[in-house]
């Protein structure tokens, strides 16, 4: 469960990569305004539209070789602590502000995935669906996953009373049998404990562990794209392409995401082969967004455009500002860090 962070809080975003540890310090400001059909802002009404005004201010940035880490995981704790503190202190010094919260992205190698159709109610129950879902999860899966912790639980859609068409949100309906198409993300307890130990030894007491696909989606996807469904490809300078389906709906102030469709596609495969693997997992109406710091990202984008039958674009973080000289953080290479500031 993520803690509520003050809007003006200064956040440090940490990404531990295969080769480097990066830290970005910044603030995220956002405000919902209502625009009338005449183009003026005002109160909410039947003729007005909600628009989210947002801005990310990058105050500091630093990186260093990932000494003490192997493939993004903590290997030598003392060395890893020194590496993290050095990068964090350098970014903080540049920002010249006090950091109030830290978000750190979780390496995909530490997670495992499961999808299933989970029965919530066999007969009518007045219990809230989300409460029943969590209760059912603990009953059905909790004991089976003793070496894993549940990091993320996401309801993709629901099947009500055996209906053929899935429903996005059955809240408030009078129904009997309810099933949920559920996607789970589990984290290895041992690796999670190592990460917590790293944070503790580095004197970082307030932190959240965030999934990379969620951070990336918050940086580059619109609400409409999240609703309709997007294939998000993360091309970084390591051995694999990380692939996730981002699809959700807005309800009760939350956005619910489905997790990875597939993960760890070898980066040296041809574009045609990558597309073949992806299209086995998604429907043809999904668009595709590419992010990452890969040196050939633009060339890969052109190749995908030529061979892909669905819309494809490079994801660029929007409304990112910085007074740091010779910096451009509105770049696909900084998608995860910007997304961590916004999460």
DAUR-V962151 format. One line per field, one symbol per residue. burial: I if it has 24 or more other C-alpha atoms within 12 Angstrom, else O. A space follows every 50 residues. Layout:
BEGIN
burial=???
END
This chain:
BEGIN
burial=OOOOOOOOOIIIIIIIIIOIIIIIIIIIIOOOOOOOOOOOOOOOOOOOOO OOOOIIIIIIIIIIIIIIIOIIIIOOIOOIIIIIIIIIIIIIOIIOOOIO IIIIIIIIIIIIIIIOIIIIIOOOOOOOIIOIIIOOIOOOOOOOOOOIII IIIIIIIIIIIOOOOOOIIIOOOOIOOIIIIIIIIIIIOOIIOIIIOIIO OIOIOOIIIIIIIIIIIIIIIIIOIIIIIIIIIIIIIOOIIIIIIIIIIO OOOOIIIIIIIIIIIOIOOOIOOIIOOIIOOIOOOIIIIIIIIIOOIOOI IOOIOOOIOOOIIIIIIIIIIIOOOOOOIIIIIIIIIIIIIII
END
